[in-house]
Amino acid sequence: MPKTTTDGWDDPPEPSPESFEEDGPLPQDRSEPGLRSRRRPLALLMAVLLVVGLVALAALGWQYRDGRLTETARTEALAAARTAAPIVLSYDYRRLDKDFSRARAHLTGDFRDEYGKTTKTVVAPTARKYHGAVKATVAAPGSGGAPAASVVSASPDKVVVLLFVNQVTESTQVTGPEWTRTGCG
């Protein structure tokens, strides 16, 4: 029964414990587990997409970097080959030590070692005996333009270059200058 206060108002009745059980859980309590169960896969999906995006970005960045390094290697190797080939392939019997030393400065690794052996045991004795002199130049195309050289393949740490070289040889074994045209790779 409601209580009457001094000002004439009735207090509402006290709720009984049974009324809470009959009503069941509050609406917000019912929706919370469903909302959580929908948010969890969405958060997981977003995390997976973020990781996939970062991996893709890293892979694209690596490819871009590799491409830039390869392009730099191509440009530098082509310039080095155009400069070094005439020096490595030219010599004069009057200054063999100087010519071969200058050539070795442009070489590396096993090729440098092999070049040293070959020039010492084969080229130098023959050049001295027959007063040999060879002048090499990178061939220029008939239309003028840049010397005939091209990159065959390239990676950041290895470049293969193809050059077309003209060589003029003079010695006691030939009458007048002898021209030789070759491709070097």
Backbone as JSON, one array per atom type, in Angstrom:
{
  "sequence": "MPKTTTDGWDDPPEPSPESFEEDGPLPQDRSEPGLRSRRRPLALLMAVLLVVGLVALAALGWQYRDGRLTETARTEALAAARTAAPIVLSYDYRRLDKDFSRARAHLTGDFRDEYGKTTKTVVAPTARKYHGAVKATVAAPGSGGAPAASVVSASPDKVVVLLFVNQVTESTQVTGPEWTRTGCG",
  "N": [[0.83, -1.16, 0.0], [0.49, 2.25, -0.78], [2.36, 4.83, 0.74], [1.44, 7.78, 2.37], [2.57, 11.04, 2.2], [3.36, 13.99, 4.12], [2.77, 16.2, 2.61], [0.75, 15.4, 0.95], [1.22, 13.76, -1.16], [1.51, 10.55, -2.7], [3.81, 7.97, -2.13], [5.48, 5.9, -4.51], [4.88, 2.34, -4.83], [7.15, -0.03, -3.36], [9.37, -1.92, -5.32], [9.02, -5.4, -5.86], [11.14, -8.28, -5.41], [10.42, -10.26, -7.24], [9.46, -8.92, -9.44], [11.66, -8.05, -10.82], [12.73, -10.41, -11.79], [10.77, -11.28, -13.53], [10.71, -9.38, -15.55], [13.08, -9.8, -16.89], [16.42, -9.46, -18.33], [17.77, -6.16, -18.72], [17.23, -4.08, -21.67], [19.65, -2.99, -22.67], [21.54, -4.74, -21.66], [20.93, -7.06, -23.07], [21.64, -6.4, -25.71], [24.37, -5.93, -25.62], [26.16, -8.31, -25.65], [25.71, -9.18, -28.34], [26.55, -6.95, -29.81], [29.23, -6.86, -29.1], [30.05, -9.28, -30.19], [29.85, -8.71, -32.88], [31.65, -6.64, -33.22], [34.18, -7.69, -32.66], [35.02, -9.51, -34.86], [35.1, -7.54, -36.83], [37.11, -5.8, -35.9], [39.25, -7.58, -35.97], [39.34, -8.12, -38.72], [40.02, -5.55, -39.65], [42.58, -5.3, -38.51], [43.95, -7.38, -39.84], [43.75, -6.45, -42.49], [45.28, -4.11, -42.23], [47.84, -5.17, -41.66], [48.29, -6.64, -44.03], [48.27, -4.52, -45.86], [50.54, -3.08, -44.99], [52.56, -4.96, -45.49], [52.34, -5.18, -48.28], [53.0, -2.55, -48.98], [55.66, -2.48, -48.08], [56.79, -4.41, -49.79], [56.42, -3.21, -52.31], [57.95, -0.92, -51.92], [60.47, -2.08, -51.65], [60.81, -3.17, -54.22], [60.8, -0.82, -55.72], [63.11, 0.43, -54.72], [65.03, -1.49, -55.51], [64.76, -1.3, -58.29], [65.62, 1.34, -58.72], [68.3, 1.13, -57.85], [69.23, -0.73, -59.71], [68.95, 0.72, -62.11], [70.79, 2.78, -61.67], [73.14, 1.24, -61.51], [73.2, 0.25, -64.15], [73.63, 2.61, -65.67], [76.1, 3.52, -64.64], [77.78, 1.3, -65.18], [77.72, 1.13, -67.98], [78.93, 3.56, -68.7], [81.45, 3.14, -67.51], [82.35, 0.9, -68.94], [82.57, 1.92, -71.55], [84.64, 3.7, -71.16], [86.73, 2.1, -70.07], [87.2, -0.1, -71.85], [88.68, 0.67, -74.28], [91.13, 1.27, -73.06], [91.88, -1.12, -71.79], [92.11, -2.83, -73.97], [94.09, -1.79, -75.58], [97.55, -1.33, -76.42], [101.1, -0.66, -76.53], [104.18, -1.7, -77.76], [106.39, -0.25, -76.92], [105.82, 0.76, -74.44], [104.74, -1.19, -72.65], [104.54, -2.08, -69.9], [103.51, 0.19, -68.63], [101.09, 0.54, -70.06], [99.74, -1.91, -69.53], [99.55, -1.82, -66.76], [97.95, 0.42, -66.4], [95.62, -0.56, -67.59], [94.97, -2.71, -65.85], [94.08, -1.3, -63.65], [91.45, -0.82, -64.19], [90.19, -3.22, -63.95], [88.83, -6.1, -62.16], [88.84, -8.71, -59.67], [88.81, -12.16, -60.73], [89.11, -11.78, -63.49], [90.93, -9.69, -63.68], [93.2, -10.96, -62.63], [93.57, -13.01, -64.53], [93.97, -11.47, -66.82], [96.41, -10.24, -66.14], [98.14, -12.5, -66.14], [97.9, -13.37, -68.81], [98.77, -11.12, -70.32], [101.38, -10.96, -69.45], [102.57, -13.46, -70.1], [101.86, -14.04, -72.78], [100.96, -11.8, -74.48], [102.81, -9.6, -74.03], [105.47, -10.72, -74.61], [105.08, -11.35, -77.35], [104.34, -8.86, -78.46], [106.69, -7.37, -78.0], [108.53, -8.81, -79.52], [107.54, -8.57, -82.15], [107.17, -5.89, -82.43], [104.64, -4.82, -81.72], [101.64, -2.89, -81.72], [98.52, -1.89, -80.53], [95.58, -0.18, -81.04], [92.62, 0.57, -79.59], [89.17, 1.4, -79.99], [85.87, 2.31, -78.99], [83.3, 1.45, -81.1], [81.59, 3.78, -83.13], [78.28, 4.47, -84.18], [77.24, 4.5, -87.66], [75.7, 6.75, -88.1], [76.73, 8.71, -86.54], [76.44, 9.94, -83.33], [76.26, 8.33, -80.05], [78.82, 6.05, -78.8], [78.78, 2.58, -79.85], [77.29, 0.74, -77.7], [75.68, -1.3, -75.28], [73.48, -2.3, -72.64], [73.15, -5.57, -71.7], [72.1, -7.18, -69.65], [71.0, -6.49, -66.3], [71.37, -6.01, -62.78], [71.22, -4.86, -59.38], [73.81, -5.51, -58.46], [75.28, -6.62, -60.56], [76.16, -6.17, -63.92], [75.88, -6.72, -67.36], [77.51, -5.77, -70.23], [77.47, -4.98, -73.67], [79.8, -4.22, -76.08], [80.86, -2.74, -79.12], [83.87, -2.89, -80.68], [86.54, -1.29, -82.33], [89.71, -2.17, -83.52], [92.98, -1.23, -84.27], [95.8, -2.66, -85.51], [99.28, -2.66, -85.49], [102.34, -4.0, -86.61], [105.45, -5.8, -87.13], [104.68, -7.96, -88.52], [102.54, -7.43, -90.16], [101.6, -5.61, -93.09], [101.22, -2.28, -93.09], [98.46, -0.71, -91.26], [96.21, -2.92, -89.57], [92.81, -3.49, -89.45], [90.44, -4.48, -87.03], [87.25, -5.53, -86.14], [85.18, -6.02, -83.42], [82.88, -7.53, -81.11], [82.48, -7.04, -77.72], [81.74, -8.5, -74.63]],
  "CA": [[0.0, 0.0, 0.0], [1.33, 3.44, -0.86], [2.45, 5.68, 1.92], [1.07, 9.16, 2.1], [3.5, 11.97, 2.84], [2.71, 15.14, 4.75], [2.33, 17.18, 1.61], [-0.37, 14.85, 0.23], [1.64, 12.9, -2.26], [1.7, 9.14, -2.37], [5.06, 7.37, -2.63], [5.19, 4.7, -5.3], [5.15, 1.12, -4.08], [8.5, -0.61, -3.48], [9.32, -3.07, -6.22], [9.3, -6.69, -5.25], [12.2, -9.0, -6.14], [9.86, -11.05, -8.33], [9.24, -8.09, -10.62], [12.91, -8.01, -11.58], [12.91, -11.67, -12.47], [9.78, -11.4, -14.6], [11.04, -8.49, -16.66], [14.27, -10.29, -17.6], [17.52, -8.49, -18.35], [17.48, -4.88, -19.34], [17.53, -4.12, -23.1], [21.05, -2.73, -22.98], [22.28, -5.95, -21.35], [20.69, -8.01, -24.14], [22.31, -6.02, -26.95], [25.81, -5.85, -25.44], [26.88, -9.46, -26.21], [25.59, -9.17, -29.79], [27.39, -5.87, -30.32], [30.61, -7.29, -28.95], [30.34, -10.37, -31.13], [30.01, -8.11, -34.22], [32.82, -5.75, -33.22], [35.41, -8.48, -32.61], [35.47, -9.86, -36.21], [35.41, -6.31, -37.57], [38.43, -5.35, -35.45], [40.2, -8.55, -36.5], [39.44, -7.85, -40.16], [40.78, -4.3, -39.83], [43.98, -5.59, -38.18], [44.49, -8.18, -40.94], [43.91, -5.54, -43.63], [46.4, -3.23, -41.94], [49.07, -5.95, -41.83], [48.43, -6.92, -45.47], [48.64, -3.26, -46.49], [51.93, -2.77, -44.65], [53.41, -5.91, -46.22], [52.31, -4.76, -49.69], [53.78, -1.31, -49.06], [57.08, -2.83, -47.94], [57.21, -5.1, -51.01], [56.5, -2.21, -53.37], [59.1, -0.09, -51.61], [61.68, -2.86, -51.96], [60.92, -3.24, -55.68], [61.18, 0.51, -56.19], [64.52, 0.6, -54.37], [65.8, -2.38, -56.37], [64.73, -0.72, -59.63], [66.49, 2.53, -58.72], [69.69, 0.66, -57.77], [69.56, -1.36, -61.0], [69.12, 1.78, -63.11], [72.07, 3.43, -61.37], [74.18, 0.3, -61.91], [73.23, 0.23, -65.63], [74.23, 3.85, -66.15], [77.51, 3.55, -64.26], [78.51, 0.23, -65.87], [77.84, 1.5, -69.39], [79.97, 4.6, -68.78], [82.73, 2.53, -67.17], [82.76, 0.02, -70.05], [83.0, 2.77, -72.67], [85.93, 4.29, -70.79], [87.76, 1.1, -69.79], [87.49, -1.04, -72.94], [89.83, 1.07, -75.1], [92.37, 1.22, -72.26], [92.21, -2.52, -71.56], [92.4, -3.52, -75.23], [95.15, -1.08, -76.32], [98.91, -1.37, -75.86], [102.19, -0.34, -77.46], [105.36, -2.45, -77.32], [107.37, 0.67, -76.33], [105.42, 1.1, -73.06], [103.84, -2.27, -72.23], [104.29, -2.09, -68.46], [102.62, 1.32, -68.32], [99.77, 0.26, -70.65], [99.09, -3.01, -68.82], [99.25, -1.34, -65.41], [96.78, 1.32, -66.55], [94.47, -1.42, -67.88], [94.61, -3.46, -64.64], [93.36, -0.4, -62.74], [90.02, -0.86, -64.56], [89.72, -4.6, -63.84], [88.65, -6.63, -60.81], [88.65, -10.15, -59.45], [89.47, -13.18, -61.54], [89.48, -11.27, -64.81], [92.17, -8.93, -63.49], [94.29, -11.94, -62.48], [93.78, -13.67, -65.83], [94.55, -10.44, -67.71], [97.82, -10.11, -65.77], [98.87, -13.69, -66.62], [97.91, -13.4, -70.28], [99.62, -10.05, -70.87], [102.78, -11.24, -69.09], [103.09, -14.66, -70.75], [101.55, -14.15, -74.21], [100.89, -10.54, -75.21], [104.05, -8.81, -73.92], [106.58, -11.27, -75.42], [104.76, -11.24, -78.78], [104.38, -7.44, -78.82], [108.1, -6.95, -78.04], [109.21, -9.5, -80.62], [107.07, -8.08, -83.47], [106.92, -4.44, -82.32], [103.19, -4.69, -81.85], [100.88, -1.81, -81.09], [97.1, -2.02, -80.8], [94.79, 0.98, -80.61], [91.21, 0.16, -79.58], [88.15, 2.43, -79.76], [84.5, 1.81, -79.02], [82.76, 1.83, -82.41], [80.47, 4.74, -83.19], [77.37, 4.11, -85.28], [77.43, 5.26, -88.89], [74.96, 8.01, -88.06], [77.33, 9.61, -85.54], [75.85, 9.55, -82.05], [77.05, 7.72, -78.97], [79.48, 4.79, -79.16], [77.92, 1.4, -79.91], [77.35, -0.01, -76.45], [74.35, -1.54, -74.75], [73.38, -3.18, -71.48], [72.48, -6.82, -72.02], [71.31, -7.5, -68.46], [71.44, -5.69, -65.15], [70.81, -6.11, -61.44], [71.97, -3.87, -58.6], [75.21, -5.87, -58.22], [75.94, -7.19, -61.74], [75.69, -5.64, -65.19], [76.57, -7.25, -68.54], [77.49, -4.74, -71.27], [77.97, -5.38, -74.98], [80.46, -3.12, -76.79], [81.48, -3.01, -80.41], [85.18, -2.26, -80.59], [87.44, -1.3, -83.48], [91.11, -2.22, -83.13], [93.97, -1.08, -85.34], [97.02, -3.33, -85.08], [100.49, -2.45, -86.3], [103.48, -4.82, -86.18], [106.32, -6.19, -88.24], [104.03, -9.1, -89.15], [101.52, -6.98, -91.11], [102.0, -4.43, -93.85], [100.22, -1.24, -92.85], [97.56, -0.99, -90.13], [95.19, -3.94, -89.78], [91.6, -3.18, -88.68], [89.63, -5.59, -86.53], [86.02, -5.08, -85.48], [84.7, -7.12, -82.57], [81.92, -7.25, -80.05], [82.99, -7.48, -76.41], [80.66, -8.53, -73.65]],
  "C": [[0.88, 1.23, 0.0], [1.25, 4.23, 0.42], [2.08, 7.09, 1.52], [2.04, 10.04, 2.86], [2.71, 13.14, 3.39], [2.23, 16.15, 3.74], [1.23, 16.61, 0.73], [0.0, 13.97, -0.94], [1.82, 11.48, -1.79], [3.04, 8.68, -2.95], [4.71, 6.15, -3.49], [5.51, 3.45, -4.49], [6.58, 0.63, -4.33], [8.42, -1.8, -4.43], [9.66, -4.36, -5.48], [10.4, -7.39, -6.04], [11.66, -9.82, -7.29], [9.69, -10.21, -9.59], [10.52, -7.98, -11.46], [13.11, -9.28, -12.38], [11.95, -11.8, -13.64], [10.15, -10.56, -15.8], [12.22, -9.02, -17.49], [15.35, -9.23, -17.6], [17.1, -7.22, -19.06], [17.87, -4.92, -20.82], [19.0, -3.88, -23.41], [21.91, -3.95, -22.68], [22.14, -6.98, -22.48], [21.5, -7.67, -25.39], [23.83, -6.02, -26.82], [26.54, -7.08, -25.97], [26.79, -9.5, -27.73], [26.47, -8.12, -30.43], [28.86, -6.25, -30.22], [30.96, -8.36, -29.96], [30.46, -9.84, -32.56], [31.25, -7.25, -34.29], [34.13, -6.55, -33.29], [35.87, -8.9, -34.02], [35.83, -8.63, -37.04], [36.79, -5.78, -37.19], [39.52, -6.28, -35.98], [40.42, -8.34, -37.99], [40.27, -6.59, -40.43], [42.26, -4.52, -39.54], [44.65, -6.38, -39.3], [44.72, -7.3, -42.17], [45.08, -4.58, -43.44], [47.73, -3.95, -42.15], [49.32, -6.23, -43.31], [48.86, -5.65, -46.2], [50.09, -2.88, -46.21], [52.91, -3.69, -45.38], [53.48, -5.52, -47.69], [53.13, -3.5, -49.89], [55.27, -1.59, -48.97], [57.59, -3.51, -49.21], [57.35, -4.11, -52.17], [57.7, -1.28, -53.15], [60.4, -0.79, -51.95], [61.88, -2.94, -53.48], [61.34, -1.9, -56.25], [62.66, 0.76, -55.93], [65.41, -0.23, -55.28], [65.86, -1.83, -57.8], [65.64, 0.5, -59.75], [67.97, 2.12, -58.69], [70.12, 0.02, -59.09], [69.78, -0.3, -62.07], [70.43, 2.52, -62.9], [73.22, 2.54, -61.81], [74.32, 0.25, -63.43], [73.99, 1.44, -66.17], [75.73, 3.88, -65.87], [78.33, 2.5, -65.01], [78.72, 0.57, -67.35], [78.93, 2.56, -69.58], [81.35, 4.01, -68.51], [83.24, 1.65, -68.31], [83.26, 0.84, -71.24], [84.37, 3.38, -72.41], [87.02, 3.23, -70.72], [88.14, 0.23, -70.99], [88.65, -0.58, -73.82], [91.16, 1.0, -74.34], [92.82, -0.23, -72.08], [92.66, -3.21, -72.84], [93.5, -2.85, -76.07], [96.49, -1.26, -75.62], [99.9, -1.01, -76.97], [103.45, -1.0, -76.91], [106.41, -1.56, -76.64], [107.04, 1.02, -74.89], [104.43, 0.07, -72.48], [103.52, -2.24, -70.74], [103.31, -0.99, -68.07], [101.19, 1.04, -68.83], [99.02, -0.83, -69.88], [98.72, -2.61, -67.39], [98.01, -0.44, -65.42], [95.51, 0.5, -66.79], [94.02, -2.16, -66.63], [93.86, -2.6, -63.63], [91.86, -0.39, -63.02], [89.39, -2.24, -64.36], [89.6, -5.03, -62.39], [88.64, -8.14, -60.84], [89.45, -11.06, -60.35], [89.91, -12.66, -62.9], [90.77, -10.46, -64.73], [93.37, -9.88, -63.38], [94.61, -12.6, -63.81], [94.41, -12.71, -66.84], [96.05, -10.29, -67.42], [98.65, -11.28, -66.28], [99.02, -13.67, -68.13], [98.83, -12.33, -70.86], [101.09, -10.33, -70.59], [103.35, -12.39, -69.91], [102.88, -14.72, -72.26], [101.7, -12.8, -74.93], [102.22, -9.79, -75.19], [105.19, -9.42, -74.74], [106.33, -11.13, -76.93], [104.86, -9.79, -79.25], [105.83, -6.95, -78.92], [108.81, -7.55, -79.26], [108.83, -8.9, -81.97], [106.74, -6.59, -83.48], [105.43, -4.13, -82.52], [102.61, -3.52, -81.08], [99.42, -1.98, -81.5], [96.4, -0.8, -80.22], [93.32, 0.58, -80.73], [90.32, 1.38, -79.32], [86.79, 1.76, -79.78], [83.88, 2.35, -80.3], [81.61, 2.81, -82.26], [79.56, 4.31, -84.33], [77.61, 4.99, -86.5], [76.75, 6.61, -88.88], [75.58, 9.03, -87.11], [76.9, 9.14, -84.17], [76.82, 8.91, -81.08], [77.7, 6.43, -79.43], [78.53, 3.6, -79.04], [78.12, 0.54, -78.67], [75.93, -0.17, -75.93], [74.44, -2.44, -73.53], [72.57, -4.4, -71.88], [71.57, -7.25, -70.86], [71.86, -6.71, -67.28], [70.68, -6.08, -63.89], [71.61, -5.1, -60.61], [73.45, -4.2, -58.42], [75.92, -6.52, -59.4], [75.3, -6.63, -63.01], [76.54, -6.27, -66.3], [76.38, -6.23, -69.66], [78.06, -5.33, -72.55], [78.53, -4.14, -75.67], [80.92, -3.6, -78.15], [82.74, -2.18, -80.47], [85.91, -2.38, -81.92], [88.86, -1.32, -82.94], [91.98, -2.08, -84.38], [95.26, -1.66, -84.8], [98.15, -3.01, -86.06], [101.59, -3.33, -85.72], [104.32, -5.14, -87.39], [105.72, -7.37, -89.0], [102.97, -8.7, -90.18], [102.05, -5.75, -91.85], [100.89, -3.39, -93.7], [99.32, -1.63, -91.68], [96.51, -2.04, -90.5], [94.01, -3.64, -88.86], [90.89, -4.45, -88.27], [88.43, -4.99, -85.83], [85.46, -6.25, -84.71], [83.62, -6.6, -81.63], [82.48, -7.81, -78.77], [81.83, -7.47, -75.42], [81.16, -8.93, -72.31]]
}
